[in-house]
């Protein structure tokens, strides 16, 4: 069954979109990542114009993270205070990212920047996480205690910078500077790549700040909810590329998938959680690397400047 | 007197050059002048009907009639990029801009173009995909862009937006013909121009142009215009809808 998308200006199979967004929603609910980094490339692969894909996915991510936030909020697994600091830094980062985005577009190298960023980010983060997860799994097998648990008085140097704040829910007493810095970097990357940035935020909170996994996901989803709701409105106002029909289809699949993902997350132990997330991120990175390193079958491509739309 | 003299002179030249003095005219009709995009739109087809009308006094021609139907969609700027190897990476290095090129182009004929007219004439009269995608003002020999232009046509053909159909025109009688035109769902909205040219023995005898448009209607139309005319409202509505869906999902699926 096909439906015509009024902004993307092409018909698309309803079942295909529902299936895709359901699968991505499941992953999003499972890992507390927005899922934009999976959904956007998939939609572009289905011939939806990149601008429409990026903008519409923002709406879908906002909706599915709303579901997640409410679920985690009811379970009291959300640190609103930490989330607010992250949102504040994220806004600064987003503005910087948009400025960088436009200057790279003027230089005509935007596509290269995006592909290189995907490859380096995803392979580095995914690789590091995989390495760590495998090491932890091996240590578990030998019966030694996992190093993840914090011991009293032991914390990395960056937490001791000035302006320390106490985040009770996250069992965190740390300087605001590295947290806001992280949020700025994520906002920047999110604006340039058109993703929420949950896939960076979740591991960063886990590894650099030792925030308990139960709180990480809810807090990350809260940050994504605020930035992606804003991004949806901004995209609609600046380039009119939000396709509401596609957004509704993605939302239906996404929120249902996220429900099941959220349930599955409860039955997942920390070790396999980290291993799966690492493998997922790494595989997306490798997918982009293939495009960059292998000789293309068709070296030419035809693009229509978006302004002509 | 002078005017009459000029007319006689012109008629004389016409005879000398052996030009057909408007012996044939083309009459064309479309099955529809508007393709409406609705929510279940998956492309459409329309048919060009045409009649070759001959003036009674002209003698029958030795060569059979040939028809070339060229459909051009709305013109846009198209950019063709080429990936090249830089160290271990494949990245876009060179690009060529093709301004005012049709986003949709079909050329239908009743037999292969090479049998209808010479390559030289095809270039001059913009017959065939490679020639028809040029704008009228562009030089026939665009310098140094050959591979890019070939790639443009190849990629657009793969997308189903460019097509050359050498059996696309059917003669129902010696003078009556029809040509079906497939408009794929990915063809953009806008005005499409149809040019029908009658050939015999490699010379163009008559031409006729008509047009049709592809428009969004109903809900498609209202949503698209809302997105462009009230972007803030549209954006807020989409965002609110997204949050509503998110909230609904938790209440529907809530078990605890």
Interface residues (C-beta under 8 A of the other chain):
Chain A: X2 X3 X4 X6 X7 X9 X10 X11 X47 X59 X60 X62 X63 X64 X65 X66 X67 X69 X70 X71 X74 X108 X111 X112 X229 X232 X233 X234 X235 X236 X237 X240 X242 X244 X245 X247 X248 X251 X252 X255 X256 X258 X259 X291 X292 X293 X294 X295 X296 X298 X299 X300 X301 X302 X303 X304 X305 X308
Chain B: X37 X38 X39 X40 X41 X42 X43 X76 X77 X78 X79 X80 X81 X82 X83 X84 X85 X88 X89 X90 X91 X92 X95 X103 X147 X148 X151 X152 X154 X155 X156 X185 X186 X188 X189 X216 X219 X220 X221 X223 X224 X227 X228 X231 X232 X234 X235 X236 X237 X238 X239 X241 X242 X243 X245 X246 X247 X248 X249 X250 X253 X256
